[in-house]
Amino acid sequence: MSQQWQHIYEPTGKFKEVMESIAEKITIEEWNNTVIELNKKSAAGLSGINYKIIKQLPKELILLLIRFGNHTLQTGLIPMAWKTSVILRIPKPTNFEYNIMNTRPIALLDCFQKTITKMITNRLSSILKQHSVLQGYNCCSLPGECTNEPIHLVNNFIEDARENKKELWILTQDMKKAFDSVELDVLKRALLRIDIPATMAEWIIALFDHRSLRIATAYGLSDRFIGNDGIDQGDTLSPLLWRIFYDPLLVAIQQTKNSRYEMKLIWPNDINNLNMWTQYKLQVPICAYMDDTIFLESSKYRMQEIVDIANKANNYQSDSEKQEQNIELGRDRSIVQATNDEIRYLGVWFSNKPSRRRWMQRLSTIVNEFCNTV
């Protein structure tokens, strides 16, 4: 690992005290508050015990489960039932065409385990939000965050480039099977980087290490097999772990010192006094919502530089069908052509030139696709 990455993954030490609360013992009050939030309609794992049953458990059994949960947190031991999941393939909006890549895998996990991990998720997300622990521009998984911020950010950069006649390069990137690409060793480094206690980091890694998987088919469940690196798609903790895992890459790109696209705004605090006018500057070379990433740069050369940083950082595959610029991507250095067509990011279409005719065609296509589906 290079000196730059060693520095990025080095524990900060600033959040050590507040992170200690993550490993505290579970209380009956915390259990009750968490169970209230559970969705009764969620499917059960192999045990057949769902959230609806958990909500009706007597106090004596709840206290026993709390003791068991605290024991796993203290020892780092994870029962095999918690590490066994059933994989369902959910169709994507695209046509199936007998291609398994057009489906999305969902893991059905033990509901007792998901109740415990939801408590850990609530604890961790509260600390990350309150203390601004994660510095990368990723707008997901924490309270109060949604797609509005990255969408408005991209639109503002496009409008600024158009009005000021500046060069702006935009590249959208979506990763294939993002959760499956998470290497547990790297995830552990990322957890320790933000001062999560070592015992809690070990507990989290143990949840996903040597997972036992079974596939639901039309002919019943498949035989068990052991999964490789990765985190479960259906776990409440997984989206937050992905953000922690992805944050070092975002920070590394944000810390690069070369020139980048800069948006400027002059605000007249006092319209009659020029000395009271304030200039604001904003540089965002990379922004993400979960694994949907967008790169914003001032030149093709600069764009290639930050894409190379991303390619070297993690061993993931990019969804080539969603790349939109003339840049060499991935280990095979495949070239993605620049385009004047629209690009789609987080469900919103952007273009370099506004066109009413294009908007009407887009709306017509969406309506026709909906009507054909119905």
MARRO-280474 format. One record per residue (C-alpha): chain; z, y, x. Coordinates in Angstrom, 1 decimal, padded with zeros to 4 digits. Last residue first. Layout:
! residues N
+-------+--------+--------+--------+
: chain :     c3 :     c2 :     c1 :
+-------+--------+--------+--------+
:     A :      Z :      Y :      X :
...
+-------+--------+--------+--------+
! end
This chain:
! residues 374
+-------+--------+--------+--------+
: chain :     c3 :     c2 :     c1 :
+-------+--------+--------+--------+
:     A : -018.1 : -002.2 : -049.7 :
:     A : -019.2 : -002.6 : -046.1 :
:     A : -022.7 : -001.2 : -046.9 :
:     A : -021.1 :  001.8 : -048.6 :
:     A : -018.9 :  002.5 : -045.5 :
:     A : -021.9 :  002.1 : -043.1 :
:     A : -023.9 :  004.5 : -045.3 :
:     A : -021.1 :  007.1 : -045.4 :
:     A : -020.7 :  007.0 : -041.6 :
:     A : -024.5 :  007.2 : -041.0 :
:     A : -024.8 :  010.2 : -043.4 :
:     A : -021.9 :  012.0 : -041.7 :
:     A : -023.5 :  011.5 : -038.3 :
:     A : -026.9 :  012.6 : -039.5 :
:     A : -025.3 :  015.8 : -041.0 :
:     A : -023.5 :  016.5 : -037.7 :
:     A : -026.7 :  016.0 : -035.7 :
:     A : -028.6 :  018.5 : -038.0 :
:     A : -025.8 :  021.0 : -037.6 :
:     A : -026.1 :  020.8 : -033.8 :
:     A : -023.5 :  022.0 : -031.4 :
:     A : -024.5 :  021.5 : -027.8 :
:     A : -022.5 :  019.5 : -025.2 :
:     A : -021.4 :  017.0 : -027.8 :
:     A : -018.1 :  015.6 : -029.1 :
:     A : -017.4 :  013.0 : -031.7 :
:     A : -013.9 :  012.2 : -032.8 :
:     A : -012.5 :  008.7 : -033.3 :
:     A : -010.2 :  008.9 : -030.3 :
:     A : -013.1 :  009.8 : -028.1 :
:     A : -016.8 :  009.5 : -029.1 :
:     A : -019.6 :  010.9 : -027.0 :
:     A : -022.6 :  012.7 : -028.5 :
:     A : -025.9 :  012.5 : -026.8 :
:     A : -027.0 :  014.7 : -023.9 :
:     A : -026.3 :  011.9 : -021.5 :
:     A : -025.5 :  011.2 : -017.9 :
:     A : -026.2 :  007.6 : -016.9 :
:     A : -023.6 :  005.1 : -015.9 :
:     A : -024.1 :  003.4 : -012.6 :
:     A : -022.5 :  000.1 : -011.6 :
:     A : -020.5 :  000.3 : -008.4 :
:     A : -019.8 : -003.5 : -008.6 :
:     A : -016.1 : -002.8 : -008.0 :
:     A : -015.9 : -000.4 : -010.9 :
:     A : -017.9 :  002.7 : -011.7 :
:     A : -020.7 :  004.7 : -010.1 :
:     A : -021.1 :  007.9 : -012.1 :
:     A : -024.0 :  009.3 : -014.2 :
:     A : -021.8 :  009.9 : -017.3 :
:     A : -020.8 :  008.3 : -020.7 :
:     A : -018.8 :  005.2 : -020.3 :
:     A : -018.0 :  003.4 : -023.6 :
:     A : -020.3 :  000.4 : -023.3 :
:     A : -019.0 : -000.2 : -019.8 :
:     A : -015.5 : -001.2 : -021.0 :
:     A : -013.7 : -000.8 : -017.8 :
:     A : -012.2 : -003.7 : -016.0 :
:     A : -008.7 : -003.5 : -014.4 :
:     A : -007.4 : -004.1 : -010.9 :
:     A : -005.4 : -001.0 : -010.6 :
:     A : -005.3 :  001.9 : -008.1 :
:     A : -008.7 :  001.4 : -006.4 :
:     A : -010.8 :  002.0 : -009.5 :
:     A : -008.7 :  005.0 : -010.5 :
:     A : -009.0 :  006.7 : -007.1 :
:     A : -012.7 :  006.0 : -007.2 :
:     A : -012.9 :  007.7 : -010.6 :
:     A : -011.1 :  010.7 : -009.1 :
:     A : -013.7 :  011.1 : -006.3 :
:     A : -016.8 :  010.4 : -008.5 :
:     A : -015.7 :  013.2 : -010.8 :
:     A : -015.4 :  015.6 : -007.8 :
:     A : -019.0 :  014.8 : -006.7 :
:     A : -020.3 :  015.1 : -010.3 :
:     A : -018.8 :  018.5 : -010.6 :
:     A : -016.1 :  020.6 : -012.4 :
:     A : -014.1 :  017.7 : -013.8 :
:     A : -012.5 :  016.3 : -016.9 :
:     A : -011.7 :  012.5 : -017.1 :
:     A : -010.9 :  010.9 : -020.4 :
:     A : -008.8 :  007.8 : -020.9 :
:     A : -008.3 :  005.6 : -023.9 :
:     A : -005.7 :  003.2 : -022.6 :
:     A : -002.7 :  004.7 : -024.5 :
:     A : -003.9 :  008.2 : -025.2 :
:     A : -005.0 :  009.6 : -021.9 :
:     A : -005.8 :  012.8 : -020.0 :
:     A : -007.3 :  013.3 : -016.5 :
:     A : -008.4 :  016.3 : -014.5 :
:     A : -006.2 :  018.7 : -016.5 :
:     A : -006.2 :  022.2 : -015.0 :
:     A : -004.9 :  025.1 : -017.0 :
:     A : -004.6 :  028.8 : -016.0 :
:     A : -002.9 :  031.6 : -017.9 :
:     A : -003.4 :  035.3 : -017.0 :
:     A : -001.0 :  037.9 : -018.4 :
:     A : -001.7 :  041.5 : -019.4 :
:     A :  001.2 :  043.9 : -018.9 :
:     A : -000.6 :  045.8 : -016.1 :
:     A : -003.5 :  046.4 : -018.5 :
:     A : -001.3 :  048.6 : -020.7 :
:     A : -002.6 :  049.7 : -024.1 :
:     A : -003.0 :  046.1 : -025.5 :
:     A :  000.5 :  045.2 : -024.5 :
:     A :  001.0 :  041.4 : -024.1 :
:     A : -002.8 :  041.1 : -023.7 :
:     A : -003.4 :  037.4 : -022.9 :
:     A : -006.0 :  036.4 : -020.3 :
:     A : -007.1 :  032.8 : -020.5 :
:     A : -008.4 :  030.5 : -017.8 :
:     A : -009.6 :  026.9 : -017.8 :
:     A : -010.0 :  025.3 : -014.5 :
:     A : -012.3 :  022.4 : -013.6 :
:     A : -011.3 :  020.8 : -010.3 :
:     A : -011.2 :  021.8 : -006.6 :
:     A : -009.6 :  019.3 : -004.3 :
:     A : -005.8 :  018.9 : -004.1 :
:     A : -005.2 :  015.6 : -005.8 :
:     A : -001.8 :  015.6 : -007.5 :
:     A : -003.1 :  015.1 : -011.0 :
:     A : -005.0 :  012.0 : -009.9 :
:     A : -001.9 :  010.4 : -008.4 :
:     A :  000.1 :  011.4 : -011.5 :
:     A : -002.3 :  009.6 : -013.8 :
:     A : -002.2 :  006.5 : -011.7 :
:     A :  001.6 :  006.5 : -011.5 :
:     A :  001.8 :  006.9 : -015.3 :
:     A : -000.2 :  003.7 : -016.3 :
:     A :  002.7 :  001.2 : -015.9 :
:     A :  005.1 :  003.5 : -017.7 :
:     A :  002.6 :  004.1 : -020.5 :
:     A :  001.9 :  000.3 : -020.8 :
:     A :  005.6 : -000.4 : -020.9 :
:     A :  005.9 :  002.0 : -023.9 :
:     A :  003.1 :  000.3 : -025.7 :
:     A :  004.6 : -003.1 : -024.9 :
:     A :  008.2 : -002.6 : -026.2 :
:     A :  007.4 : -003.2 : -029.9 :
:     A :  005.8 : -006.5 : -028.9 :
:     A :  002.6 : -007.5 : -030.7 :
:     A :  000.1 : -007.1 : -027.8 :
:     A :  002.2 : -009.1 : -025.4 :
:     A :  002.3 : -008.1 : -021.8 :
:     A :  000.1 : -009.3 : -018.9 :
:     A :  000.1 : -011.6 : -015.9 :
:     A : -001.0 : -015.1 : -016.5 :
:     A : -000.3 : -017.1 : -019.7 :
:     A :  001.1 : -020.6 : -019.7 :
:     A : -000.5 : -023.1 : -022.1 :
:     A :  000.8 : -024.7 : -025.3 :
:     A : -001.5 : -027.0 : -027.3 :
:     A : -003.5 : -025.3 : -030.0 :
:     A : -002.1 : -024.5 : -033.5 :
:     A : -003.9 : -025.6 : -036.6 :
:     A : -007.5 : -026.6 : -037.4 :
:     A : -008.8 : -023.2 : -038.4 :
:     A : -007.2 : -021.9 : -035.2 :
:     A : -004.0 : -020.2 : -034.2 :
:     A : -003.7 : -020.1 : -030.4 :
:     A : -000.5 : -021.2 : -028.6 :
:     A :  001.0 : -019.3 : -025.7 :
:     A :  004.0 : -019.9 : -023.4 :
:     A :  004.8 : -016.9 : -021.2 :
:     A :  005.4 : -017.5 : -017.6 :
:     A :  006.8 : -014.0 : -016.9 :
:     A :  006.6 : -011.8 : -020.0 :
:     A :  010.2 : -011.5 : -021.1 :
:     A :  011.4 : -012.1 : -017.5 :
:     A :  009.8 : -008.8 : -016.5 :
:     A :  011.9 : -006.9 : -019.0 :
:     A :  015.1 : -008.6 : -017.9 :
:     A :  014.3 : -007.9 : -014.2 :
:     A :  013.8 : -004.2 : -015.0 :
:     A :  017.1 : -004.2 : -016.9 :
:     A :  018.9 : -005.7 : -013.9 :
:     A :  017.3 : -003.3 : -011.5 :
:     A :  018.4 : -000.3 : -013.5 :
:     A :  015.5 :  002.0 : -014.7 :
:     A :  015.2 :  004.7 : -012.1 :
:     A :  011.7 :  006.0 : -013.0 :
:     A :  010.1 :  004.2 : -010.0 :
:     A :  012.1 :  001.0 : -010.7 :
:     A :  010.0 :  000.6 : -013.9 :
:     A :  006.7 :  001.3 : -012.1 :
:     A :  007.6 : -001.1 : -009.3 :
:     A :  008.4 : -003.8 : -012.0 :
:     A :  005.0 : -003.1 : -013.7 :
:     A :  003.2 : -003.5 : -010.3 :
:     A :  004.8 : -007.0 : -009.9 :
:     A :  004.1 : -007.8 : -013.6 :
:     A :  000.4 : -007.0 : -013.3 :
:     A : -000.8 : -005.4 : -016.5 :
:     A : -004.4 : -006.3 : -017.2 :
:     A : -003.6 : -008.3 : -020.4 :
:     A : -002.2 : -005.1 : -022.0 :
:     A : -005.5 : -003.3 : -021.3 :
:     A : -007.8 : -006.0 : -022.7 :
:     A : -010.9 : -004.2 : -021.7 :
:     A : -010.2 : -000.6 : -020.6 :
:     A : -011.6 :  002.4 : -022.3 :
:     A : -013.1 :  005.3 : -020.4 :
:     A : -014.6 :  008.6 : -021.3 :
:     A : -016.2 :  010.8 : -018.7 :
:     A : -016.6 :  014.5 : -019.0 :
:     A : -018.3 :  016.8 : -016.4 :
:     A : -018.1 :  020.6 : -016.9 :
:     A : -020.3 :  023.2 : -015.3 :
:     A : -019.5 :  026.7 : -016.4 :
:     A : -021.4 :  028.9 : -018.8 :
:     A : -018.4 :  030.9 : -019.9 :
:     A : -018.7 :  030.2 : -023.6 :
:     A : -019.9 :  026.6 : -023.1 :
:     A : -017.4 :  025.7 : -020.5 :
:     A : -014.5 :  027.2 : -022.5 :
:     A : -015.7 :  025.4 : -025.7 :
:     A : -015.8 :  022.1 : -023.9 :
:     A : -012.4 :  022.6 : -022.4 :
:     A : -010.9 :  023.5 : -025.8 :
:     A : -012.5 :  020.5 : -027.5 :
:     A : -011.0 :  018.2 : -024.8 :
:     A : -007.5 :  019.7 : -025.2 :
:     A : -007.7 :  019.6 : -029.0 :
:     A : -008.5 :  015.9 : -029.0 :
:     A : -005.8 :  015.2 : -026.3 :
:     A : -003.1 :  017.0 : -028.3 :
:     A : -004.0 :  015.8 : -031.8 :
:     A : -003.9 :  012.1 : -030.9 :
:     A : -000.2 :  011.7 : -031.5 :
:     A :  003.2 :  012.4 : -030.0 :
:     A :  006.4 :  013.3 : -032.0 :
:     A :  008.5 :  010.4 : -030.6 :
:     A :  007.1 :  008.7 : -027.5 :
:     A :  004.5 :  005.9 : -027.5 :
:     A :  001.4 :  008.1 : -026.9 :
:     A :  000.2 :  011.3 : -025.4 :
:     A : -000.5 :  010.5 : -021.7 :
:     A : -000.9 :  013.4 : -019.3 :
:     A :  001.2 :  011.9 : -016.5 :
:     A :  004.6 :  013.3 : -015.7 :
:     A :  006.9 :  010.6 : -017.3 :
:     A :  010.6 :  011.5 : -017.1 :
:     A :  010.5 :  014.4 : -019.5 :
:     A :  014.3 :  014.3 : -019.9 :
:     A :  014.5 :  014.1 : -023.7 :
:     A :  011.3 :  012.1 : -024.2 :
:     A :  011.9 :  009.5 : -021.5 :
:     A :  015.5 :  009.1 : -022.6 :
:     A :  014.7 :  008.7 : -026.3 :
:     A :  011.9 :  006.3 : -025.5 :
:     A :  014.2 :  004.1 : -023.4 :
:     A :  016.9 :  003.7 : -026.1 :
:     A :  014.5 :  003.2 : -028.9 :
:     A :  012.5 :  000.6 : -026.9 :
:     A :  015.7 : -001.2 : -025.9 :
:     A :  016.7 : -001.4 : -029.6 :
:     A :  013.1 : -002.6 : -030.5 :
:     A :  013.4 : -005.2 : -027.7 :
:     A :  016.4 : -006.7 : -029.5 :
:     A :  014.7 : -006.8 : -032.9 :
:     A :  011.5 : -008.2 : -031.3 :
:     A :  013.5 : -011.1 : -029.8 :
:     A :  015.1 : -012.0 : -033.1 :
:     A :  011.6 : -011.8 : -034.7 :
:     A :  010.1 : -014.4 : -032.4 :
:     A :  006.6 : -013.3 : -031.5 :
:     A :  003.2 : -013.3 : -033.3 :
:     A :  000.8 : -012.1 : -030.7 :
:     A : -002.3 : -010.2 : -031.8 :
:     A : -005.7 : -010.7 : -030.1 :
:     A : -008.5 : -008.3 : -031.1 :
:     A : -011.9 : -009.7 : -032.1 :
:     A : -015.4 : -008.7 : -031.1 :
:     A : -015.0 : -010.4 : -027.7 :
:     A : -014.8 : -013.7 : -029.6 :
:     A : -018.5 : -013.4 : -030.4 :
:     A : -019.7 : -015.3 : -033.5 :
:     A : -021.6 : -012.2 : -034.6 :
:     A : -018.3 : -010.5 : -035.5 :
:     A : -019.8 : -007.2 : -036.7 :
:     A : -017.9 : -004.2 : -035.4 :
:     A : -014.6 : -003.0 : -037.0 :
:     A : -012.7 : -005.5 : -034.9 :
:     A : -011.7 : -008.9 : -036.3 :
:     A : -008.1 : -010.1 : -035.7 :
:     A : -007.6 : -013.1 : -033.5 :
:     A : -004.1 : -014.6 : -033.8 :
:     A : -002.1 : -015.7 : -030.8 :
:     A :  001.2 : -017.5 : -031.4 :
:     A :  004.0 : -016.7 : -029.0 :
:     A :  006.6 : -018.4 : -026.8 :
:     A :  008.7 : -016.4 : -024.4 :
:     A :  011.4 : -015.7 : -026.9 :
:     A :  011.7 : -019.4 : -027.8 :
:     A :  012.0 : -020.1 : -024.1 :
:     A :  015.3 : -018.2 : -024.0 :
:     A :  015.4 : -015.3 : -021.5 :
:     A :  018.1 : -015.1 : -018.8 :
:     A :  018.6 : -011.6 : -017.3 :
:     A :  022.4 : -012.3 : -017.1 :
:     A :  023.8 : -009.1 : -018.7 :
:     A :  020.9 : -008.5 : -021.0 :
:     A :  020.7 : -012.1 : -022.1 :
:     A :  024.5 : -012.2 : -022.8 :
:     A :  024.2 : -008.9 : -024.8 :
:     A :  021.6 : -010.5 : -027.1 :
:     A :  023.8 : -013.6 : -027.6 :
:     A :  026.8 : -011.5 : -028.5 :
:     A :  024.7 : -009.5 : -030.9 :
:     A :  023.3 : -012.7 : -032.4 :
:     A :  026.9 : -014.0 : -033.0 :
:     A :  027.9 : -010.6 : -034.5 :
:     A :  024.9 : -010.9 : -036.9 :
:     A :  025.9 : -014.4 : -037.8 :
:     A :  029.4 : -013.3 : -038.9 :
:     A :  028.0 : -010.2 : -040.7 :
:     A :  025.8 : -012.3 : -043.0 :
:     A :  022.0 : -012.1 : -042.6 :
:     A :  019.9 : -010.5 : -045.3 :
:     A :  017.9 : -008.0 : -043.1 :
:     A :  017.1 : -010.9 : -040.7 :
:     A :  015.5 : -012.9 : -043.6 :
:     A :  013.2 : -010.0 : -044.5 :
:     A :  012.5 : -009.5 : -040.8 :
:     A :  010.9 : -013.0 : -040.5 :
:     A :  012.3 : -016.4 : -039.6 :
:     A :  009.4 : -018.9 : -039.4 :
:     A :  010.6 : -020.1 : -036.0 :
:     A :  007.1 : -020.0 : -034.6 :
:     A :  006.9 : -016.2 : -035.1 :
:     A :  007.2 : -014.3 : -038.3 :
:     A :  004.7 : -011.9 : -039.8 :
:     A :  005.7 : -008.3 : -040.5 :
:     A :  005.9 : -007.4 : -044.2 :
:     A :  009.7 : -006.6 : -044.1 :
:     A :  009.1 : -003.8 : -041.6 :
:     A :  012.2 : -003.1 : -039.5 :
:     A :  013.6 :  000.4 : -039.5 :
:     A :  016.9 : -000.6 : -041.3 :
:     A :  017.3 : -003.4 : -038.8 :
:     A :  017.6 : -000.8 : -036.0 :
:     A :  020.4 :  001.2 : -037.6 :
:     A :  022.3 : -002.0 : -038.4 :
:     A :  022.0 : -003.3 : -034.8 :
:     A :  023.0 :  000.0 : -033.3 :
:     A :  026.1 :  000.1 : -035.5 :
:     A :  027.0 : -003.6 : -034.6 :
:     A :  026.9 : -002.6 : -030.9 :
:     A :  024.5 : -003.7 : -028.2 :
:     A :  026.1 : -003.5 : -024.7 :
:     A :  024.8 : -000.9 : -022.3 :
:     A :  021.7 : -001.6 : -020.2 :
:     A :  019.7 :  001.5 : -021.4 :
:     A :  022.7 :  003.7 : -020.8 :
:     A :  022.3 :  003.4 : -017.0 :
:     A :  019.0 :  005.4 : -017.3 :
:     A :  020.9 :  008.7 : -017.7 :
:     A :  022.6 :  008.3 : -014.3 :
:     A :  019.6 :  007.1 : -012.4 :
:     A :  017.3 :  009.8 : -013.7 :
:     A :  016.9 :  012.0 : -010.6 :
:     A :  016.8 :  009.1 : -008.1 :
:     A :  013.0 :  009.4 : -008.0 :
:     A :  012.3 :  005.8 : -007.1 :
:     A :  009.3 :  005.6 : -004.7 :
:     A :  006.1 :  004.5 : -006.5 :
:     A :  004.3 :  007.8 : -005.9 :
:     A :  005.4 :  008.0 : -002.2 :
:     A :  004.4 :  004.4 : -001.6 :
:     A :  001.1 :  005.2 : -003.3 :
:     A :  000.4 :  008.1 : -000.9 :
:     A :  001.5 :  006.1 :  002.1 :
:     A : -001.0 :  003.4 :  001.4 :
:     A :  000.0 :  000.0 :  000.0 :
+-------+--------+--------+--------+
! end
